[in-house]
């Protein structure tokens, strides 16, 4: 999945980007939530307190009109389910810190990344 940086830059900084966690276990949810809240810039993101156990529970854009990010446990991740308003990041207990860095870079890209494709995920 390849997305362009402008996708999230269209978001006004007055409106926070919603972040959802999809994971099969409560432990993983708490682990991911702790790391996300510690490492993400809280001025730009709000982390949902709902636990989603399948990607399809949160993927339907009909209920969401704002831009959002879904952090999905690698065991539940399905490629190509993102949309114009939704970015999906596969994550594991080992990669959560790296994923937080990538999410933060979407809001604060380096000069090299401006106007170019930011990420491409392969599972």
C-alpha positions as CSV (number, residue, x, y, z in Angstrom):
1,X,0.0,0.0,0.0
2,X,1.5,3.3,-1.0
3,X,0.0,6.6,0.1
4,X,1.0,10.2,-0.5
5,X,2.0,12.6,2.3
6,X,-0.8,15.0,1.3
7,X,-3.4,12.5,2.6
8,X,-2.9,13.6,6.2
9,X,-1.5,17.1,5.6
10,X,-5.0,18.1,4.4
11,X,-6.1,17.7,8.0
12,X,-6.2,21.0,9.8
13,X,-4.1,21.0,13.0
14,X,-7.1,22.2,14.9
15,X,-8.7,18.8,14.4
16,X,-6.8,15.8,15.9
17,X,-6.4,12.6,13.9
18,X,-8.2,9.7,15.5
19,X,-6.1,6.6,16.1
20,X,-7.6,3.1,16.6
21,X,-6.0,-0.1,17.8
22,X,-7.0,-3.5,16.4
23,X,-5.6,-6.5,18.3
24,X,-6.7,-9.9,19.4
25,X,-5.8,-9.5,23.1
26,X,-6.3,-7.0,25.9
27,X,-2.6,-7.3,26.8
28,X,-1.5,-6.2,23.3
29,X,-4.1,-3.4,23.4
30,X,-2.7,-2.0,26.6
31,X,0.9,-2.4,25.4
32,X,0.2,-0.6,22.1
33,X,-1.9,2.1,23.8
34,X,0.9,2.8,26.3
35,X,3.6,3.1,23.6
36,X,1.4,5.2,21.3
37,X,0.4,7.6,24.1
38,X,4.1,7.9,25.2
39,X,5.6,8.4,21.7
40,X,3.0,10.2,19.6
41,X,2.6,13.9,19.6
42,X,-0.7,14.4,21.6
43,X,-1.3,17.8,19.9
44,X,-2.1,15.9,16.7
45,X,-3.5,12.5,17.7
46,X,-6.3,11.2,20.0
47,X,-6.2,7.5,20.8
48,X,-9.5,5.6,21.0
49,X,-10.1,3.7,24.2
50,X,-12.2,1.1,22.4
51,X,-10.6,-2.3,21.8
52,X,-11.3,-3.7,18.3
53,X,-10.7,-7.4,17.8
54,X,-11.0,-7.5,14.0
55,X,-10.1,-5.0,11.3
56,X,-13.5,-5.1,9.8
57,X,-15.0,-3.7,13.0
58,X,-13.3,-0.4,12.4
59,X,-12.6,-0.3,8.7
60,X,-16.0,0.9,7.4
61,X,-15.6,4.6,6.4
62,X,-19.3,5.2,6.5
63,X,-19.1,5.9,10.2
64,X,-16.0,8.1,10.0
65,X,-15.7,11.4,8.2
66,X,-12.4,12.5,9.6
67,X,-9.0,11.2,8.7
68,X,-7.8,8.4,10.9
69,X,-5.0,5.9,11.5
70,X,-5.5,2.3,12.5
71,X,-2.7,0.4,14.2
72,X,-3.4,-3.2,13.5
73,X,-1.8,-6.2,15.1
74,X,0.2,-8.1,12.4
75,X,-1.8,-11.2,13.0
76,X,-5.0,-9.4,12.0
77,X,-3.6,-7.1,9.3
78,X,-5.1,-7.3,5.8
79,X,-3.5,-5.5,2.9
80,X,-5.4,-3.0,0.8
81,X,-8.1,-2.2,3.3
82,X,-7.0,1.4,3.7
83,X,-8.8,4.3,2.0
84,X,-8.5,8.0,1.3
85,X,-9.4,8.8,5.0
86,X,-7.8,5.7,6.6
87,X,-4.2,4.7,6.9
88,X,-3.5,1.2,8.4
89,X,-0.2,0.3,10.0
90,X,0.6,-3.3,10.8
91,X,2.3,-3.6,14.2
92,X,3.7,-6.1,16.6
93,X,5.1,-6.0,20.1
94,X,8.6,-5.7,18.5
95,X,7.8,-2.9,16.0
96,X,5.5,-0.6,18.0
97,X,8.2,2.0,18.6
98,X,9.2,2.1,14.9
99,X,5.6,2.4,14.0
100,X,5.2,5.4,16.3
101,X,8.1,7.1,14.7
102,X,6.6,6.5,11.2
103,X,3.3,8.0,12.3
104,X,4.9,11.0,13.9
105,X,6.9,11.6,10.6
106,X,3.6,11.9,8.7
107,X,2.9,15.0,10.7
108,X,6.5,16.3,10.7
109,X,8.2,15.0,7.6
110,X,11.8,15.7,6.9
111,X,12.6,18.0,4.0
112,X,13.6,15.0,1.9
113,X,10.1,13.4,2.2
114,X,8.0,16.5,1.5
115,X,5.9,16.0,-1.6
116,X,7.0,12.4,-2.1
117,X,5.6,9.0,-1.2
118,X,6.2,8.5,2.5
119,X,5.8,4.8,3.1
120,X,5.2,1.5,1.4
121,X,4.4,-1.5,3.6
122,X,5.0,-5.1,2.7
123,X,3.9,-7.8,5.1
